[in-house]
Amino acid sequence: MKLFGGLFFVIVIVIVIAIVVFGWLSSGPGLDTSVGEKPQPPFNAELVKPVKRHYEPVSERHFKKPQVEPVLLPDVGRTDVSWGSVGNDPAGNIYVGLAESYGDPRSAHLLKVNAAGQPAVMGDVVSELRREGIGSASQSQGKIHSQIVAANDGYLYFSSFDEAGETDVRLPDYGGHLWRVNNQSGQWEHLFATPEALIAVNTDGRYIYALGYWGHVLYQYDTQSAKVNKIEVGSVPGHVSRQFLVDGKGHVYVPKVSQSGINEEPSAMLVEFDQNLNPVTQYPLPDYQSQDMTRYRGIIGYTNMRNGDVYFTLGQGYLLQVQANESGAEKLINHGLFNPAGEANIPSLFTVDGEQFVMGVSRRSGTDPEWLIYEKISGATVNYAMPELKDFLFFGTEAKDTAGNFYLVGRDKKTRKPKVVKLTFPQ
């Protein structure tokens, strides 16, 4: 029976591949090259050494939905949520940014969870600002919202900010800060402050990138020289993408959102930058839209593949792919809605093997959360109901430990406290 089941599975996959590949060959997104005035410099292998990521062979256990294991957290300050701030170091330790939504001053905290599932508080933002004598005594920094990324220099990087005083056209009172921490000693180091709130962080290994709002301002920090550069990509008032992308060649991708007239719908392009922050070209994002752009979250989840490609999700649940080694119309592929059931919030993406499969956690109104498995060649998606996550407002993307377990962060809807869960695939 087991052999028959395996043969049946292979036959089904072959049929689906034939159908989907035909559809792919007959379609493809358009390309706007109006930004590409400057020629793309040749790739310099010495300039960027890709971040090491953990991949493993796919086995039968990965085709089932994962088991959910809550990570027990201590009460930390007045923290009540993690807005998707999560990451891991090469040793597999997991790091979580916990936010304070109320209090004066508000201060986000950093948490470390080791391989045994034991959490440890690594400090808070306001205390570190005071230790370094930065800013006013009343300054709040209620959010660590960014991913916590490991660079090739051995440090972990993340950003903090606060929303006090901000409007759709006014920057927050206290702006943002870029930090790094030594994962051995736990020592924090302040790198620079910005007038914009720094909502997202990403890296190619050498350079640390941070996205600020308003205006989608992209900052670049060189871990070798400590030099800081920036460029304003552009966005409509009140809108900011929650994530941006870095591919395996070290190129950065940020949405540019513009509006030609008051009564016109905003339009979005995905702008590609090289390591010198020169725009390479830009790609249309027709599905990057909402009736209320101030509430639209843009790019919300991503996962990096072994060959340098990046898969990512938009706010409505579209799954897209940046092909690092392609150019022109083949660079950006829109695979359609990730969830076969329709539009969904999919803020967390993962890959096991980094080659063939992309996985994600989906949330749709009125139904249980779902676990999604996307197979690259066939374009087929399998979904499993995950009632275990029903009372969990989850976020986070790509974080996993060396055992291959995935992590979600967010808030427990019942207790209104921060929540972290580990997704495991038992043998």
N, C-alpha and C positions, 0 to 999 in steps of 0.2 A: 504493500500500500504506500509506503514511504517513497519508493522508487517511482511509482505511477504518479504520485502527487508532484514529484520533482519534474518529471517529463511534461506534465500538464502545465506547470508554471512556466517552463521554458517556451512551450508552444504559444501560450498566451502573450508572453513578452515579445516574441518574434512578430506576431500579428500586429500588436500595438505599435511596435517600432516602425513597421512598414507604413502604417497609416499616418503616424505623426511626422515621420521624416518627410513624407511627401508634402504635408502641410507646411513644414518649415521651409522646404526648398522653394515653395511658391509664394513666400511672403518675406517681409523684412522691413525694419523701421527706416524712415528717411534720415537725412543727415544735413545739418546746417554747418557750413565751414566758414562762416563769416568771422569767427574769432581767430581762425588759424592763420593770421598774418605772419606770425613768427614761426620759422621752421623748427621742428622738434629736434633737439640735440640728440646725438647718438647715445645709446644707453651705456653708462659707465659702471661696470661691475664693482669698482672700488667705491663708488659713491653710495650705493645702497646694497646692504646685505639683508635680504628679507628676514623678517621676524620668524623665528623657529616656532612652528605650531605642531601640535600633537595629532597625528593621524594613525589609524589602525585599519586592518582589513575588516570588511563587512562580513558578518556571520549571520546565521539564521536568527539569532536572538534580536538583531537590530530591526527585523521586520515585524516585530510586535511592539505594542505601545510600551513605553518605559514605566517602571514603578516609581512612585513618588515617596521620597523620604524627607520629611521636614528637618531643617537644621535648627537646633535650639539656640535661640539668641538671648543674650542678656539684655536687661533694660538699660538703654544708653541715652542719657540726657532726656530730652523731650522728643527724641526721634519717633516718627510715626509712619515712615514710608521709605522705600528706596525707589527712586524714579529711573530704574534701569541701570544704575551705576554698578557695574560688576566687571571683574577681570581676573586673570590668573597669572602667576609667574611660571618660569620654566620648571620649577619643582612641583607644580601642581597645586600650590596653595591658592585659595580663592579670596578675592578682596571685594568688599562691598561698601559703597557710600550710602550712608543713612542720613536722611534729611529731617530737619525740624521745620514744621509748618507754622508754628506759633511760638510766642515768647519774645523776649527782648533782652539781649540780642539773640537772634537765632544762630545756631552753629551746627554745621554738618559734621558728622563723625566718620572715621574710617575704621573698618572692621576687617580682620583677617581670620579666615577659617582654614585650619590645617587639614592634612589628609585624614586625620582621625575624626574630623567633624567638630573640633573644638574651636570656638570663636575667641578672639582676643581683640580688645579695643586698642587701636593704634594712635588715638588722639583725635582732636577736633580742630576745625579751621580757625575759629576765633582765638583759641588759646595759642595756636602757632603764630598768628598774626601779631598778637601781643608779645609773644616771646621774641619776635624779630623786630618789634617796634614799628610795625607797618599800619598806617591808617589811623582813623579816629577811635577813641575808646568805645564809642557807641556803635561801631560798625557791625552789621550782621552779615553772615555768609551761610544762609540756611540750606543751601543745596550743594551737594556733590552729585551732579547729574550725569557727568561724562562716563564713558568707559574708562577703566583703569588698565592702562596698557604697559607692557614690558618692552623696553627698548634694548638695543644691543649692548648698551653700556652697563646693564645690570640693574638699573633703576626702574621704578614704577612711576608712571606719570598720570596725572589727572587734573581736573580743574574744579574750581568752586565759584559760586556766585550767589547773589541775593536779588529778589524781585522788588524790594522796597522802593516805592516812588516811581516805578516804571509805568508807562502808558504805551499805546500802540506806536507813538512817535517819540517818546522820551526814554532815554537810557535809565537803568536803575541807579539809585543813589550811590551804591557801593561798588558797582561794576563786578569784574571777575578777577580771578587769580589762577595762574598755572603753578602747579606744585610737582615735586618729585619726592619719593620716599625710598630710603634704603630698606629693602625687604629683610635684611639680616638684623640691622640695629634698630629699625623702626624710626630712624631720624628723618624728619621732614626738612625740605629745603624749598624756600620760596624762590621762584624763577622770575616772574614779572607780573605786574598788575595791568588791567585793561579797563577802559571806560565802559566797554560792552560786557554783558553777561556771557561767560564762556560755558556753553551748554554741552559741547561734544569734543572729544579728543580721539585722535587716531595716530598711527605711526607706520613708517616703512622700515624701522629699525634704527636709522640714524636720526631722521628728522621727526620731531613731534609737531603735530598740527592740532590747532584748536579753533573751533568755530564760535564766533561771537555774534550776538544780536544786540541791536537791530542792524539790518543791512547785509547779513551773511558775510561778516568780516573774517577772513581766514588768516590766522597767525601761524608762523613757522618758527620753531626753535631748533637750532642746530646743537645736538648733544656733544659735538666735538669742539665747536668754537664758541658756544653760548650766544651766537648771533641770533637776533630776532628780526624777522621780516613779516610783512603783512600785505594783504590785498583785499579790497572790498569787491565781493562778487556781485552783490545786489539782491534785494528782496523787497516785496511790497510791505507797507506798514503793518506791523502786528504779526507777521509770519516769520517763523524760524523752523528749519528742518531739525529734527531731533538727532539725526546722524548724518555723516558724510563718509566717503569711501576712500581707501588707499589700496591700489592694486599691487601685484607682485613685482612690478617694475618701478615702484615708487611714485607713480603718478596719482594725483589727488583729484577727486570728483566731488563738486559741490553744486547743488541746484542754484540756478539764477532765476529769480521770479520777477517778472516785470509786468507792467500794465500800461498800455498805450494811451488810454483815455479813461475818464471817470466811469463811463458806462460800459467799458470793454471788460471782458473776462481776462484775468491774469493768465499769462502763459509762462511755462517753465522750460528751461534748458539745463541739461547736465553738462557743466563746464569742466573740461579736463585741463589740469595744470601739470607742468613738469616740476622737477626738483628745485628749479630757480623761480618758481611761481609764475612762469610764463604760461599764458593760455595756449593750449595746443589746438583744441577745437571744441565744439559743443554739439550736443545731441538733443533732439526734441524729446520732451517728456509730456506727451499729450494727456496721460492719465494722472499727472500731478496736478490735481485741481479739486476744489471744493466750493460750495456756495458760500462758505465762511472761511477764508484763508487764515484768519486769526486763530482759528481752532484746528486747522489742518496741520498734521504733524510731519508731513513730508516723508523723508526716508526714516524708517523706524527700526528696521532690523537688517543685519547683514552677516554673511559668513564668507571667509576667504578660502579659496580652493588651493590645492597643491600646485597647480600650474600658474597661479597668480591671478586667476579670474576671481571676481567677487559677485556673489548672488545677494540681492537685497530686496526688501519689500517696501512698498509705499503704503500710505495711510489706509487706503481702502482694501489692501490685501493683494495688489498686483506683485508678481514675482518677476524681477528683471535680472539681467546678467551683463556685467562688464567683462568683455574678453580682452585680457591684458595684452595679448600678442596679435590682436587684429587691429584694423583701422577702417575708416570709412563706415559704410552702412552696417558692416558686420560687427562693429565694436560693441554696440548696445543692442541686446535682444530682450524683447518683452515676451515672457512666457504666459501672459494672461493671469487671471485670478488664481492664486495658489490653492485656495480652498475650492474644491469642486462644487460646494454648496452655494457659493456666491461671495459677495464682499464680506471681509472680515478684518479684524484687528490682529495682525501677526507680528508682534514686536520682538520675537526671539527666533533667530535662525541658527542652525548647527550643521555640521557635516561630520560624519564618522571617518570616511576614507579620503575625503578631500578630492574625490574624483567623480563618482557616479551618483551620489545621493545627497540631497539637501533635505533637512528636517526642520520643522517649526511647530510652534504652539499657537493655536488659533482661538480667537474669541469672537463669537457672533451673538447678537442680541437674541435673547429668548431660548438659547440652547446651551448645552454643556460645552465647555472648552473641548478642543479637538487636537490630537496629535497628527501631523501631516508628514508624509514621506513622499518626496518627489524624486522620480528616477529620471536622470538626465537624458539618456538616449531615447527612451520611449516618450518622454513627456507626461507619463502617467503619474497620478497622485493617489495614494491610499490615505484614508483618514480614519482615525479611531476616536471614539468619544472618551473624554477624560473628566468624568464627574468629580474625580479627586481634586481637581483644581477649581471647582465651582465657586468657592468663596475666597478666591485668591485673585487680586488685581495684580497680574504679573507683567514684568518687563524684563529687559536684559537681552543680550545677544552674544552668541559665540563662546561664552566662558565655559571651559571644561577642565577637568583635572587629568592627571596622567593615567588614571584608570579608565578614562573614556566616559566618565559621568558628566552630564550637563547640569547647568545651574540656572534657576530662575529667581529673580528678586522682585519685590514689590510690597504689597500691603495685604494683611489679613482683613477682609471686609467686616468680619464680626468683631474682632478686638481692636481694629484700627491701629495696629502695631506693625512695624516692619516684619517682613516674612521672607525667608530664603528656603528654597527646596532643592534637593538633589534628585535628578532623574537618572535612574540606573537601568541597566540591561542585564539581568541575571543570566548566568550560564544555563 
